[in-house]
Amino acid sequence: MTQHGRLEAIWVKRFRRGVMDPVTEAELVAGSGIAGNANQGGRRQVTIIEQEQWHALMTELDAVLDPSTRRANLMLSGVRLAKTRGQILEIGACRLEVNGETKPCERMEEALPGLKHAMYPDWRGGVFAVVVRGGVVRVGDVVTLRSATGDLWEQQRGAV
């Protein structure tokens, strides 16, 4: 099933445990991640959250925290990320492969008591992905989530 949404926010972490700097555009580098971001390479090149889930968490916990508190790189709206391992996110000309759920850490509990526990159900802490096809992403870009099967998978990886 294909879903469509929008890129709502971008954050770059310039150094480990550093602040999340908001930007309006960022370069995604295939096999590496976000240019200038502290985390490069590996299976967790880009972290992604859902705007709707963040708002739901804040309502449940009767709190008002900036979504950058989650320490994710991208925030999407209109796309459900739960159980999307192996699926492809298209953002502008870029392609990202979802590798799994981003588990909430102790930093969430430091930010707001109860937040870590509230994020566990239904992948509410977001997902992590690798960049399959790089390029520039901008706030406002259309986001499409596609299953990664057959010919479509090969197209997304640039093999066809």
N, C-alpha and C positions, 0 to 999 in steps of 0.2 A: 504494500500500500504506500502510495506517495503522499507526503505531507508537504505543505508550503507554509513558510513563515517569513520572519524578518530578523535581520541582525540588529539588535537594539543597543548594544554597548560592546566596547573593546577595551581591555586593560592589558598593560604590559608591566611585568615585574622585572625591573632592571637588575636586581641582585637577589640572591637567596634570602628569603624571609623579609624582603624589602616591601615598600609600599606598592600598591597596584595603581599605576598611572593611567588615567583615562586618556584615550586617543580616539580620533574620529576615523582613522584608517591605519592599517598595519599590513606589512608584507609577510605572507606565509611562504616558507621555504620548504620545498619537498624534501622529506626525510629528515628535517631538522626541527621545524616549528616556527615560532614567530620571531622575525629578525629583531634583535635587541633584547629578547626575553631571556631571563636567567636559565630557564629549563630548555635544553636543546637536545635533540636526538632521543633515542629510546622509544618506548611505547606510549609515553605520556607527553607528547609534544605540545598539545593544546588542550586546555580544560574548558568545558562548556556547561552553562547552566540555562535553565528555562526561567524566563521572567515570571510566568504564571505561577510556577512552583515557589519562587522566592516570595512573591506577594502572599501566597497562601501560608507559607511558613511565618511570615511577619504577622499576619492576621491571627493565626493559631496561638502565637506566643505573645500577642499584644505588644509588639515591638516595632520600632522604626529604625532599621539599619540600612545603610547604603548597600546595594548588591555587591559592591567591590569587597565587602567583608568576607564573602565566600572565597575570594582569592582565585576566581576563575578568569580565564582570558577572554571568553566570549559569552554574551548573553543573548539568547534567541527568544522570540515569541512565536506562537502559532505552531510549534513543533514539539511533540512529546518525545522525550529522550529515553524513557524507561524501556529497558530490555531491547536496546538497539545495537548491541554488540555485532560487529561485522557489517553494519549498514553504512551507506555513504551519505555524507552531508555535502551538498553543493552550496557554496557561498560565493556569489559572483562567478568568476571563472575557476575558482579553487575547488578542490575536492579533498575531503577529510574522511578517513575510515575510523569509525568508532571502535575502540578497542575494549571498552568496559566502563563500569561504574566508578566514579570518583567517590571513594569512601570519605565521610566527614572525619576530621581529625580534632585533636584537643584544642586547636586554635578557634574552632567554632564554639566550643564550650566557654573559652576565655572571652569571646566576643559577647555571648549571651547564654546564660545558663539554660539548658534544655534544647539548644539549637542542634547540637550534635545528634542527640537521640531523635529529634524530630525529622532530621534529614535522611535517616536510614530507610524508611519504607519507600518502595516504589522509585528508587533511584533519584530521590529528591535533591541529593547533593551534586547531581550532574554526571557528566561523562568525560572521558579523556579520549583523545584521538591522535592519529598520525596524519601528517600532511602528505597526500598522495600526489596532488598537483598543486603547485604553488601559484602565487600571484598576489595581488593587492585586494584586501577586503575593506569595505567601508560601512560605517553605521548606515543603516537603511537598505543595505543589499538584501535581495530576495534569497531566502534559504529554502532548499528542497532536500527532504530526507527520502532516500530511495533504498530499497533492499538491494543487497549486493549479490545478485544471482545471475548466472549464465552470461549472455552477451552483454547485458547492461554492466555487469561487474568489469568485464574486460574493457568496455568503453570508458568507464570511470577511471580506470587505471591507465588509460591512454594506449592500450595495447592494440586497439582496433583502429 
